[in-house]
Amino acid sequence: MAKALSLAIRGRFTSKPGVNVGSVIVKNNKIIGQGFYEKYGGLHAEINAINDVRKKYKTNYFSKLSGSDIYITLEPCSKKGKTGACVNELKKYAFKRIIIGTKDPTQNGIVNLRKAGYEVKNLEDEKCLDVNKAFLHKAKFKRPYIRAKIAMSQDHKSVFLSGKRKWITGIPARNDVQCLRAESDIVITGAGTLNEDKPSMNVRLKEIVSNKNFLQPVRYVFSKDLKLNWDIPFFALPGKKVVVTQKKTLPKRAQAIGELSLMHCAKNQNFLDPKNFVKRVSKLNVNNILLEAGPKLLGSFGDENLIDEYIFFISSEKLGNTAKHFYGGQKKINFFGGTQFDIVEELRIGKDTKIVLRKK
């Protein structure tokens, strides 16, 4: 299963908005086939593993598969979707055992295979759960999994008061953020960040974008009054972009921008209502959202308890009065006290520290 999991992870940038799944076929303690879900809408992991056996053992692949064990990190699909139901393909072969990393609450593959007489073992492996935490969260709670990325100083400051400096953390940490974007279905920022820093908000790492199956995340910007610089890279770059606003139409200048659309969002006091936004975006094929925003927008989501995971990149320096605190919400949240969040990851990235907090 560890091997199957390593294969599943290989699809984390290209399978969205689908799932990350790996599969390994074993006979006589030897791996005879393997595969993973390579792209959204493509063949599923277990089918790729079976096809790997067929390719290697052209004339006797059927007998090779007979009596083998197949490991799959996620329950095989029992419903026809982008492809046919995988359980129907599995039932063509006399597998000795079918070992599954974790259940898929949207499918009925385990029951289906057991009824067909197969020995099916469900491990409910924590790592297999974690690799698809966004998908499983959407299936359970009917809303996307929301992560917030914060680059901050040792004294918890994130936004410079002067425009003379832009970066708080080093290049290795910023490259890790590129990976977070690549995993996400959409990334979100605010008008203030966009106008002041002029970020592109896309993925630029060559090893990711060179994969023909990779799709850039859809880039969202929150702008209550549409006071945006429409000439910055965010709007000039190809790819889908969405402006979230209380307005009903985009200005003429914006209407000429390719792949740009508007999402109307209700207002809550002086802010766009994040709960209303989440309600709207939950109707889309979106599992994983990355929030990269300033203190106010971050605070509006945090105050409503909408953020499932905070990802901090912390530099060793202190910024004092030269920058603002990273969180601009009204509620006092105990981020590092251990009462509201679990620390699920802590490591050094270059000269910076990465800490991941997950909501209990």
C-alpha positions as a LaTeX table, in Angstrom:
\begin{tabular}{lrrr}
\hline
Residue & $x$ (\AA) & $y$ (\AA) & $z$ (\AA) \\
\hline
Met1 & 0.00 & 0.00 & 0.00 \\
Ala2 & 2.93 & 2.33 & 0.65 \\
Lys3 & 4.01 & 1.87 & $-2.96$ \\
Ala4 & 0.46 & 2.48 & $-4.20$ \\
Leu5 & 0.33 & 5.64 & $-2.08$ \\
Ser6 & 3.57 & 6.94 & $-3.58$ \\
Leu7 & 2.02 & 6.45 & $-7.01$ \\
Ala8 & $-1.16$ & 8.29 & $-5.95$ \\
Ile9 & 0.89 & 11.30 & $-4.90$ \\
Arg10 & 2.37 & 11.50 & $-8.40$ \\
Gly11 & $-1.06$ & 12.63 & $-9.64$ \\
Arg12 & $-1.60$ & 15.41 & $-7.12$ \\
Phe13 & $-0.97$ & 18.20 & $-9.66$ \\
Thr14 & $-2.83$ & 16.67 & $-12.59$ \\
Ser15 & $-5.82$ & 14.73 & $-11.21$ \\
Lys16 & $-7.77$ & 17.74 & $-9.90$ \\
Pro17 & $-10.67$ & 18.18 & $-9.48$ \\
Gly18 & $-10.58$ & 14.39 & $-9.24$ \\
Val19 & $-8.89$ & 12.15 & $-6.71$ \\
Asn20 & $-5.34$ & 10.95 & $-6.10$ \\
Val21 & $-5.25$ & 7.17 & $-6.49$ \\
Gly22 & $-2.48$ & 4.63 & $-6.94$ \\
Ser23 & $-2.66$ & 0.89 & $-7.54$ \\
Val24 & $-0.20$ & $-2.01$ & $-7.37$ \\
Ile25 & $-0.73$ & $-5.64$ & $-8.41$ \\
Val26 & 1.32 & $-8.27$ & $-6.56$ \\
Lys27 & 1.85 & $-11.97$ & $-7.22$ \\
Asn28 & 4.26 & $-14.27$ & $-5.39$ \\
Asn29 & 5.57 & $-11.25$ & $-3.44$ \\
Lys30 & 6.52 & $-9.48$ & $-6.67$ \\
Ile31 & 4.97 & $-6.35$ & $-8.18$ \\
Ile32 & 3.74 & $-7.30$ & $-11.66$ \\
Gly33 & 1.81 & $-4.12$ & $-12.46$ \\
Gln34 & 1.26 & $-0.58$ & $-11.23$ \\
Gly35 & $-0.52$ & 2.61 & $-12.19$ \\
Phe36 & $-2.03$ & 5.85 & $-10.93$ \\
Tyr37 & $-4.78$ & 8.29 & $-11.87$ \\
Glu38 & $-2.77$ & 10.51 & $-14.16$ \\
Lys39 & $-5.29$ & 13.12 & $-15.27$ \\
Tyr40 & $-8.89$ & 14.15 & $-14.66$ \\
Gly41 & $-11.15$ & 12.16 & $-16.95$ \\
Gly42 & $-8.42$ & 9.61 & $-17.73$ \\
Leu43 & $-8.22$ & 5.90 & $-16.91$ \\
His44 & $-8.40$ & 5.10 & $-13.22$ \\
Ala45 & $-5.42$ & 3.81 & $-11.27$ \\
Glu46 & $-6.51$ & 0.16 & $-11.07$ \\
Ile47 & $-7.20$ & 0.07 & $-14.82$ \\
Asn48 & $-3.75$ & 1.51 & $-15.54$ \\
Ala49 & $-2.24$ & $-1.17$ & $-13.26$ \\
Ile50 & $-4.12$ & $-3.94$ & $-15.09$ \\
Asn51 & $-3.05$ & $-2.48$ & $-18.44$ \\
Asp52 & 0.55 & $-2.44$ & $-17.19$ \\
Val53 & 0.30 & $-6.21$ & $-16.63$ \\
Arg54 & $-1.24$ & $-6.67$ & $-20.07$ \\
Lys55 & 1.61 & $-4.71$ & $-21.63$ \\
Lys56 & 4.32 & $-6.70$ & $-19.84$ \\
Tyr57 & 2.75 & $-10.14$ & $-20.26$ \\
Lys58 & 0.98 & $-9.87$ & $-23.61$ \\
Thr59 & 0.20 & $-13.54$ & $-24.18$ \\
Asn60 & $-0.39$ & $-14.72$ & $-20.62$ \\
Tyr61 & $-1.52$ & $-11.59$ & $-18.75$ \\
Phe62 & $-4.84$ & $-13.24$ & $-17.82$ \\
Ser63 & $-3.13$ & $-16.08$ & $-15.98$ \\
Lys64 & $-0.69$ & $-13.62$ & $-14.41$ \\
Leu65 & $-3.57$ & $-11.64$ & $-12.94$ \\
Ser66 & $-5.29$ & $-14.80$ & $-11.70$ \\
Gly67 & $-4.49$ & $-15.34$ & $-8.02$ \\
Ser68 & $-2.81$ & $-11.94$ & $-7.62$ \\
Asp69 & $-3.51$ & $-9.28$ & $-5.00$ \\
Ile70 & $-4.45$ & $-5.78$ & $-6.14$ \\
Tyr71 & $-3.82$ & $-2.81$ & $-3.85$ \\
Ile72 & $-5.82$ & 0.38 & $-4.47$ \\
Thr73 & $-5.53$ & 3.47 & $-2.28$ \\
Leu74 & $-9.21$ & 4.42 & $-2.72$ \\
Glu75 & $-12.34$ & 2.30 & $-3.09$ \\
Pro76 & $-12.96$ & 1.44 & $-6.76$ \\
Cys77 & $-15.80$ & 3.30 & $-8.41$ \\
Ser78 & $-19.10$ & 1.49 & $-8.84$ \\
Lys79 & $-20.81$ & 4.20 & $-10.91$ \\
Lys80 & $-20.21$ & 5.27 & $-14.47$ \\
Gly81 & $-18.63$ & 8.72 & $-14.61$ \\
Lys82 & $-15.94$ & 10.04 & $-16.95$ \\
Thr83 & $-15.06$ & 6.36 & $-17.45$ \\
Gly84 & $-16.90$ & 3.10 & $-16.89$ \\
Ala85 & $-17.30$ & 1.64 & $-13.41$ \\
Cys86 & $-13.99$ & 0.09 & $-12.33$ \\
Val87 & $-15.65$ & $-2.74$ & $-10.39$ \\
Asn88 & $-16.91$ & $-4.16$ & $-13.69$ \\
Glu89 & $-13.36$ & $-4.32$ & $-15.03$ \\
Leu90 & $-12.00$ & $-5.84$ & $-11.81$ \\
Lys91 & $-14.63$ & $-8.59$ & $-11.95$ \\
Lys92 & $-13.16$ & $-9.83$ & $-15.23$ \\
Tyr93 & $-10.17$ & $-11.25$ & $-13.33$ \\
Ala94 & $-9.71$ & $-13.83$ & $-10.57$ \\
Phe95 & $-7.93$ & $-11.67$ & $-8.02$ \\
Lys96 & $-7.09$ & $-13.47$ & $-4.80$ \\
Arg97 & $-7.58$ & $-10.33$ & $-2.69$ \\
Ile98 & $-8.52$ & $-6.71$ & $-3.27$ \\
Ile99 & $-6.93$ & $-4.47$ & $-0.64$ \\
Ile100 & $-8.27$ & $-0.91$ & $-0.38$ \\
Gly101 & $-6.63$ & 2.02 & 1.41 \\
Thr102 & $-9.84$ & 3.82 & 2.33 \\
Lys103 & $-13.53$ & 4.04 & 1.46 \\
Asp104 & $-14.99$ & 6.45 & $-1.08$ \\
Pro105 & $-18.29$ & 7.68 & 0.39 \\
Thr106 & $-19.62$ & 8.47 & $-3.09$ \\
Gln107 & $-19.23$ & 4.85 & $-4.31$ \\
Asn108 & $-20.39$ & 1.34 & $-3.45$ \\
Gly109 & $-17.44$ & $-0.61$ & $-4.81$ \\
Ile110 & $-16.60$ & $-2.64$ & $-1.70$ \\
Val111 & $-20.12$ & $-4.03$ & $-1.30$ \\
Asn112 & $-20.34$ & $-4.67$ & $-5.04$ \\
Leu113 & $-17.10$ & $-6.69$ & $-5.12$ \\
Arg114 & $-17.92$ & $-8.67$ & $-1.97$ \\
Lys115 & $-21.28$ & $-9.63$ & $-3.43$ \\
Ala116 & $-19.38$ & $-10.91$ & $-6.46$ \\
Gly117 & $-17.40$ & $-13.21$ & $-4.15$ \\
Tyr118 & $-14.12$ & $-11.32$ & $-3.82$ \\
Glu119 & $-12.16$ & $-11.04$ & $-0.60$ \\
Val120 & $-11.98$ & $-7.31$ & $-0.01$ \\
Lys121 & $-9.97$ & $-5.77$ & 2.80 \\
Asn122 & $-10.44$ & $-2.10$ & 3.74 \\
Leu123 & $-7.49$ & $-0.70$ & 5.70 \\
Glu124 & $-8.86$ & 2.80 & 6.36 \\
Asp125 & $-5.23$ & 3.95 & 6.24 \\
Glu126 & $-4.65$ & 7.48 & 7.59 \\
Lys127 & $-2.20$ & 8.35 & 4.83 \\
Cys128 & $-4.64$ & 7.22 & 2.17 \\
Leu129 & $-7.29$ & 9.38 & 3.80 \\
Asp130 & $-4.95$ & 12.36 & 3.94 \\
Val131 & $-3.95$ & 12.25 & 0.28 \\
Asn132 & $-7.61$ & 12.86 & $-0.64$ \\
Lys133 & $-8.63$ & 14.97 & 2.34 \\
Ala134 & $-10.14$ & 17.71 & 0.15 \\
Phe135 & $-12.26$ & 15.31 & $-1.89$ \\
Leu136 & $-13.43$ & 13.42 & 1.21 \\
His137 & $-14.19$ & 16.70 & 3.00 \\
Lys138 & $-16.37$ & 17.84 & 0.10 \\
Ala139 & $-18.17$ & 14.49 & 0.05 \\
Lys140 & $-18.90$ & 14.68 & 3.79 \\
Phe141 & $-19.62$ & 18.38 & 4.36 \\
Lys142 & $-20.81$ & 19.41 & 0.89 \\
Arg143 & $-18.30$ & 22.24 & 0.69 \\
Pro144 & $-14.68$ & 22.53 & $-0.48$ \\
Tyr145 & $-11.68$ & 22.13 & 1.79 \\
Ile146 & $-10.17$ & 25.58 & 2.37 \\
Arg147 & $-6.49$ & 26.13 & 3.10 \\
Ala148 & $-4.96$ & 29.50 & 3.94 \\
Lys149 & $-1.32$ & 30.21 & 3.20 \\
Ile150 & 0.42 & 32.84 & 5.35 \\
Ala151 & 3.98 & 34.07 & 4.92 \\
Met152 & 4.94 & 35.93 & 8.08 \\
Ser153 & 7.77 & 37.08 & 10.31 \\
Gln154 & 8.74 & 35.68 & 13.72 \\
Asp155 & 6.50 & 38.31 & 15.34 \\
His156 & 3.48 & 37.31 & 13.16 \\
Lys157 & 3.59 & 40.24 & 10.71 \\
Ser158 & 2.70 & 39.67 & 7.07 \\
Val159 & 2.03 & 42.90 & 5.18 \\
Phe160 & 4.67 & 45.61 & 4.80 \\
Leu161 & 3.51 & 49.17 & 5.43 \\
Ser162 & 5.97 & 50.40 & 2.79 \\
Gly163 & 5.97 & 49.17 & $-0.79$ \\
Lys164 & 9.77 & 49.04 & $-0.88$ \\
Arg165 & 9.84 & 45.35 & 0.01 \\
Lys166 & 7.67 & 42.44 & $-1.14$ \\
Trp167 & 8.97 & 39.09 & 0.16 \\
Ile168 & 9.13 & 37.88 & 3.76 \\
Thr169 & 10.27 & 34.30 & 3.14 \\
Gly170 & 12.96 & 32.82 & 0.89 \\
Ile171 & 12.82 & 31.15 & $-2.52$ \\
Pro172 & 12.45 & 27.53 & $-1.22$ \\
Ala173 & 9.34 & 28.53 & 0.76 \\
Arg174 & 7.92 & 30.41 & $-2.22$ \\
Asn175 & 8.48 & 27.36 & $-4.42$ \\
Asp176 & 6.56 & 25.26 & $-1.90$ \\
Val177 & 3.66 & 27.71 & $-2.26$ \\
Gln178 & 3.76 & 27.04 & $-6.00$ \\
Cys179 & 3.11 & 23.38 & $-5.19$ \\
Leu180 & 0.18 & 24.33 & $-2.96$ \\
Arg181 & $-1.31$ & 26.31 & $-5.85$ \\
Ala182 & $-0.75$ & 23.42 & $-8.24$ \\
Glu183 & $-2.74$ & 21.08 & $-5.95$ \\
Ser184 & $-5.66$ & 23.51 & $-5.73$ \\
Asp185 & $-8.73$ & 23.82 & $-7.92$ \\
Ile186 & $-8.90$ & 27.54 & $-7.26$ \\
Val187 & $-6.73$ & 30.17 & $-5.57$ \\
Ile188 & $-8.15$ & 33.31 & $-4.00$ \\
Thr189 & $-6.69$ & 36.71 & $-3.24$ \\
Gly190 & $-8.05$ & 40.16 & $-2.47$ \\
Ala191 & $-8.13$ & 43.43 & $-4.38$ \\
Gly192 & $-5.66$ & 45.08 & $-1.99$ \\
Thr193 & $-3.04$ & 42.38 & $-2.49$ \\
Leu194 & $-3.61$ & 42.39 & $-6.25$ \\
Asn195 & $-3.33$ & 46.17 & $-6.67$ \\
Glu196 & $-0.36$ & 46.63 & $-4.34$ \\
Asp197 & 1.81 & 43.55 & $-5.02$ \\
Lys198 & 0.63 & 42.73 & $-8.57$ \\
Pro199 & 1.01 & 38.95 & $-8.12$ \\
Ser200 & 0.29 & 36.60 & $-11.02$ \\
Met201 & $-1.20$ & 33.93 & $-8.68$ \\
Asn202 & $-0.42$ & 31.16 & $-11.16$ \\
Val203 & 1.94 & 28.16 & $-11.08$ \\
Arg204 & 5.32 & 28.76 & $-12.71$ \\
Leu205 & 7.56 & 25.87 & $-11.59$ \\
Lys206 & 8.86 & 24.22 & $-14.77$ \\
Glu207 & 8.71 & 20.69 & $-13.40$ \\
Ile208 & 4.95 & 21.16 & $-12.85$ \\
Val209 & 3.83 & 23.26 & $-15.82$ \\
Ser210 & 5.82 & 21.10 & $-18.26$ \\
Asn211 & 3.43 & 18.19 & $-17.59$ \\
Lys212 & 0.95 & 18.13 & $-20.47$ \\
Asn213 & $-1.82$ & 17.01 & $-18.08$ \\
Phe214 & $-1.40$ & 19.96 & $-15.72$ \\
Leu215 & $-4.14$ & 22.59 & $-15.57$ \\
Gln216 & $-3.61$ & 25.93 & $-13.87$ \\
Pro217 & $-5.96$ & 26.62 & $-10.92$ \\
Val218 & $-8.74$ & 29.11 & $-11.56$ \\
Arg219 & $-7.71$ & 32.46 & $-10.05$ \\
Tyr220 & $-10.28$ & 34.38 & $-8.00$ \\
Val221 & $-10.04$ & 37.93 & $-6.69$ \\
Phe222 & $-12.42$ & 39.48 & $-4.13$ \\
Ser223 & $-13.28$ & 43.07 & $-5.02$ \\
Lys224 & $-16.37$ & 44.63 & $-3.48$ \\
Asp225 & $-16.37$ & 47.78 & $-5.64$ \\
Leu226 & $-14.33$ & 46.57 & $-8.68$ \\
Lys227 & $-11.56$ & 49.12 & $-8.11$ \\
Leu228 & $-8.93$ & 46.96 & $-9.75$ \\
Asn229 & $-5.95$ & 47.57 & $-11.99$ \\
Trp230 & $-7.09$ & 45.64 & $-15.05$ \\
Asp231 & $-3.68$ & 45.88 & $-16.74$ \\
Ile232 & $-1.66$ & 43.81 & $-14.26$ \\
Pro233 & $-0.33$ & 40.26 & $-14.98$ \\
Phe234 & $-3.16$ & 38.58 & $-13.07$ \\
Phe235 & $-5.58$ & 39.62 & $-15.83$ \\
Ala236 & $-3.14$ & 39.56 & $-18.76$ \\
Leu237 & $-2.04$ & 35.94 & $-18.29$ \\
Pro238 & $-4.02$ & 33.15 & $-19.99$ \\
Gly239 & $-6.28$ & 30.99 & $-17.86$ \\
Lys240 & $-9.63$ & 31.30 & $-16.14$ \\
Lys241 & $-10.07$ & 34.25 & $-13.77$ \\
Val242 & $-13.08$ & 35.17 & $-11.66$ \\
Val243 & $-13.89$ & 38.47 & $-9.94$ \\
Val244 & $-16.04$ & 38.02 & $-6.82$ \\
Thr245 & $-18.03$ & 41.22 & $-6.23$ \\
Gln246 & $-21.28$ & 42.74 & $-5.06$ \\
Lys247 & $-21.69$ & 44.33 & $-8.50$ \\
Lys248 & $-23.83$ & 42.73 & $-11.20$ \\
Thr249 & $-21.64$ & 43.52 & $-14.22$ \\
Leu250 & $-17.98$ & 44.10 & $-15.03$ \\
Pro251 & $-16.81$ & 47.47 & $-16.40$ \\
Lys252 & $-16.22$ & 47.71 & $-20.16$ \\
Arg253 & $-12.44$ & 47.52 & $-19.79$ \\
Ala254 & $-12.77$ & 44.22 & $-17.90$ \\
Gln255 & $-15.27$ & 42.76 & $-20.36$ \\
Ala256 & $-12.56$ & 42.74 & $-23.02$ \\
Ile257 & $-10.28$ & 40.49 & $-20.93$ \\
Gly258 & $-10.21$ & 36.88 & $-22.08$ \\
Glu259 & $-11.40$ & 34.07 & $-19.78$ \\
Leu260 & $-12.64$ & 36.54 & $-17.16$ \\
Ser261 & $-15.99$ & 36.09 & $-15.47$ \\
Leu262 & $-17.93$ & 37.59 & $-12.56$ \\
Met263 & $-19.36$ & 35.87 & $-9.51$ \\
His264 & $-21.93$ & 37.94 & $-7.65$ \\
Cys265 & $-21.59$ & 37.69 & $-3.89$ \\
Ala266 & $-23.75$ & 39.12 & $-1.12$ \\
Lys267 & $-22.35$ & 41.69 & 1.29 \\
Asn268 & $-21.99$ & 41.23 & 5.04 \\
Gln269 & $-21.57$ & 44.63 & 6.70 \\
Asn270 & $-18.61$ & 46.19 & 4.89 \\
Phe271 & $-17.25$ & 42.94 & 3.45 \\
Leu272 & $-18.21$ & 40.43 & 0.80 \\
Asp273 & $-19.84$ & 37.57 & 2.68 \\
Pro274 & $-17.44$ & 34.57 & 2.68 \\
Lys275 & $-20.26$ & 32.21 & 3.72 \\
Asn276 & $-22.27$ & 33.27 & 0.69 \\
Phe277 & $-19.22$ & 32.75 & $-1.51$ \\
Val278 & $-18.60$ & 29.25 & $-0.14$ \\
Lys279 & $-22.25$ & 28.38 & $-0.68$ \\
Arg280 & $-21.95$ & 29.42 & $-4.32$ \\
Val281 & $-18.61$ & 27.77 & $-5.04$ \\
Ser282 & $-19.75$ & 24.54 & $-3.36$ \\
Lys283 & $-22.10$ & 24.00 & $-6.31$ \\
Leu284 & $-19.09$ & 23.86 & $-8.65$ \\
Asn285 & $-16.73$ & 20.94 & $-9.25$ \\
Val286 & $-14.29$ & 22.33 & $-6.68$ \\
Asn287 & $-12.74$ & 20.36 & $-3.81$ \\
Asn288 & $-9.62$ & 22.27 & $-2.83$ \\
Ile289 & $-9.35$ & 26.05 & $-2.30$ \\
Leu290 & $-6.18$ & 27.96 & $-1.47$ \\
Leu291 & $-6.58$ & 31.37 & 0.12 \\
Glu292 & $-3.60$ & 33.71 & $-0.37$ \\
Ala293 & $-4.83$ & 37.00 & 0.95 \\
Gly294 & $-4.15$ & 39.96 & 3.20 \\
Pro295 & $-5.27$ & 40.26 & 6.83 \\
Lys296 & $-8.81$ & 41.53 & 6.15 \\
Leu297 & $-9.89$ & 38.87 & 3.67 \\
Leu298 & $-8.16$ & 36.15 & 5.66 \\
Gly299 & $-9.89$ & 37.43 & 8.79 \\
Ser300 & $-13.33$ & 37.43 & 7.17 \\
Phe301 & $-12.96$ & 33.72 & 6.32 \\
Gly302 & $-11.37$ & 32.88 & 9.67 \\
Asp303 & $-14.02$ & 34.66 & 11.71 \\
Glu304 & $-16.67$ & 32.48 & 10.03 \\
Asn305 & $-14.67$ & 29.30 & 10.83 \\
Leu306 & $-14.39$ & 28.50 & 7.12 \\
Ile307 & $-10.66$ & 27.73 & 7.05 \\
Asp308 & $-9.85$ & 24.07 & 7.54 \\
Glu309 & $-6.08$ & 24.35 & 7.38 \\
Tyr310 & $-3.58$ & 27.18 & 7.96 \\
Ile311 & $-0.18$ & 26.84 & 6.30 \\
Phe312 & 2.39 & 29.17 & 7.82 \\
Phe313 & 5.78 & 29.99 & 6.34 \\
Ile314 & 7.68 & 31.78 & 9.09 \\
Ser315 & 10.92 & 33.69 & 8.63 \\
Ser316 & 13.40 & 34.16 & 11.47 \\
Glu317 & 13.30 & 37.95 & 11.42 \\
Lys318 & 11.05 & 40.34 & 13.33 \\
Leu319 & 9.38 & 43.20 & 11.45 \\
Gly320 & 8.00 & 45.19 & 14.38 \\
Asn321 & 6.15 & 48.35 & 13.36 \\
Thr322 & 7.14 & 48.06 & 9.68 \\
Ala323 & 4.35 & 45.57 & 8.93 \\
Lys324 & 0.80 & 44.54 & 9.90 \\
His325 & $-0.28$ & 41.46 & 11.84 \\
Phe326 & $-1.23$ & 38.58 & 9.51 \\
Tyr327 & $-4.77$ & 38.26 & 10.87 \\
Gly328 & $-7.26$ & 41.11 & 10.54 \\
Gly329 & $-10.42$ & 39.41 & 11.79 \\
Gln330 & $-12.59$ & 40.48 & 14.70 \\
Lys331 & $-12.41$ & 37.21 & 16.62 \\
Lys332 & $-9.46$ & 36.15 & 18.74 \\
Ile333 & $-8.20$ & 32.84 & 17.41 \\
Asn334 & $-5.68$ & 30.79 & 19.35 \\
Phe335 & $-3.61$ & 29.54 & 16.42 \\
Phe336 & $-0.68$ & 27.99 & 18.25 \\
Gly337 & $-2.20$ & 27.14 & 21.62 \\
Gly338 & $-3.31$ & 23.64 & 20.66 \\
Thr339 & $-6.97$ & 24.08 & 21.56 \\
Gln340 & $-8.44$ & 24.83 & 18.13 \\
Phe341 & $-5.88$ & 23.29 & 15.78 \\
Asp342 & $-3.58$ & 20.30 & 15.54 \\
Ile343 & $-0.05$ & 20.77 & 14.22 \\
Val344 & 0.11 & 18.18 & 11.43 \\
Glu345 & 3.42 & 19.27 & 9.90 \\
Glu346 & 6.46 & 21.25 & 11.02 \\
Leu347 & 9.69 & 21.41 & 9.05 \\
Arg348 & 12.43 & 23.70 & 7.80 \\
Ile349 & 12.27 & 24.95 & 4.22 \\
Gly350 & 15.48 & 26.78 & 3.43 \\
Lys351 & 15.90 & 29.36 & 6.16 \\
Asp352 & 12.18 & 29.42 & 6.97 \\
Thr353 & 9.87 & 27.21 & 9.05 \\
Lys354 & 6.71 & 25.67 & 7.68 \\
Ile355 & 3.94 & 24.87 & 10.16 \\
Val356 & 0.61 & 23.36 & 9.09 \\
Leu357 & $-2.36$ & 23.68 & 11.46 \\
Arg358 & $-5.50$ & 21.65 & 10.84 \\
Lys359 & $-8.85$ & 22.36 & 12.45 \\
Lys360 & $-9.71$ & 19.84 & 15.16 \\
\hline
\end{tabular}
